[in-house]
Every structure is written in C-alpha cells, then in structure tokens.
Amino acid sequence: MTLTAAPSPPEAAASLLDRLTGRARAPRAERAVVVLHDVTKRYPNGKEALKDVDLVVPEGDFVFLVGPSGAGKSTLMKLLIRDELATKGVVVIDGADLARIPRRRVPKVRRKIGIVFQDFKLLPRKSVWENVAFALEVTGTPRRRIRPAVDSVLAVVGLTGQAQQLPTQLSGGEQQRTAIARALVHDPRIIIADEPTGNLDPVISWEIIQLLLRINELGVTILMATHDAEVVTALRKRVVALEDGRIIRDEMSAAYHRED
C-alpha cells in the first residue's frame, strides 16, 4: 500500500495550525510543539492503529500517554519521529509538517526530539561519556562543542562521577539516566519517553520521574507513555488516554483512570 501525503487542511484548520505551531505571529506561551490534526494511521494489513486523532501539546507541557497495549501509543510515537507517515491528516513537530518536509531535512527535525526507551539501548563497549558523545558525533557536531555539551548533560542527570564507566558497571537507574542524558545532549524541544520506568523498581522509578520533571521545568516538553497508574495518579499532570486507536480522554491534573 502506498501512503499518501497528508492533505492540506481546510482554511479554518490551517489558520489554527499556523497559530498553534508558531508559523503565525502568536505569543510564545501559546505555541505548540506537537500538533496532530485528524490523523489516521492504517497499516498495509488493514489495521487502523490510530483513528481521527486530534492532539495539541503546548511548549513546556508534561503529558502522560496511557492506555492498554495495542491502544495506539507506539504508533503515535512513531508518527512523531517520522518512522511512519500518517495515512490521513497532519502531523506537525515544532512547525514542520512531517509529511511535507524533504527527506534530507528529516534528521534535522528528529534532532528536536529526544527519545528514551524502556530498555536503554546503550552501546555496551562505550563508556557513559562516549555513549552520550556518540549521539553528537554521528550528526557531525564539531569536536570542540561535544565535550562541554556532554559534560553539561551528565551534570544535569547526576552522572559526572560515572562518566568513564561502562553500561555493565551501572545500575538500571544509572543506565536510564545515561539514556536520558543522550536524549538531552541535542538540546531537544521535546522528549518522548516510552515506558522509561518499565524495567526499574519503584524507588528508582520515582527518581527517574523526578529527573524528567526537573528537565520539564527547564522548558523541555515531555510526552511519556506509561502503564504506571501510581505515578500518573500521584503527579496529576495532563493525561491523554488512548483506546482502540482513538483518544478517549484528554484531561489536565488527571489520574490514570477516569474518576467519575
């Protein structure tokens, strides 16, 4: 099946998208870094993973994505990093319509997004410092800029003392902190965290959540997919709940489950 480019939205919607994504003159406080407008994702086997999804995430927001396995969370994240294209609708990241940008610009857009996985995905033969630096090296960052950037993010995540250790010498929490430092080193606008506490015990999980909260306070927008009802309910952040590919709830200061 050939995926089609996202159609141009109608005039009223286009005006709204321009205002939300900063392509029109609007106060920065109103600026959105993520916009999904009427998004459907249908795979070649006919499965609709997302159906008519509308989502706006303002700059600096902290959003929990919740829902059962197969609800569409992973597909939504793949659309945001352009691993997949929407079958229908518009996906905009920091002002860039992902269906319309040329392929050569995709890496530049992706550098605006830091990704944190459940299983860390660290390079086992590289030290903590080298794992974080590698994220800059592969993009051709000048060497003179790499050292201060890596040193800075390791300080933010509290790993300055572990900089020369290998991943196998680290605890699970320290490995996830390394992964977060790697996500931060490009100075992203958005961090997408996919079950970042899924492999950690409860105490370490809370430490990782507190770190993400501190990063959010620095102005980085956070989208975190999680099944951890205790964390979501305790923090009372914005909750976007997916079920069968649709957003069934989008509430501020919410719990994991709807409180009726």
Helices and strands as residue ranges (DSSP letters): H 11-21, G 28-30, E 32-42, E 48-58, E 62-66, H 73-80, E 88-93, E 96-97, G 103-105, H 106-110, E 113-116, H 128-137, H 143-157, G 160-162, G 167-169, H 172-184, E 190-194, H 202-217, E 221-225, H 229-235, E 238-243, E 246-251
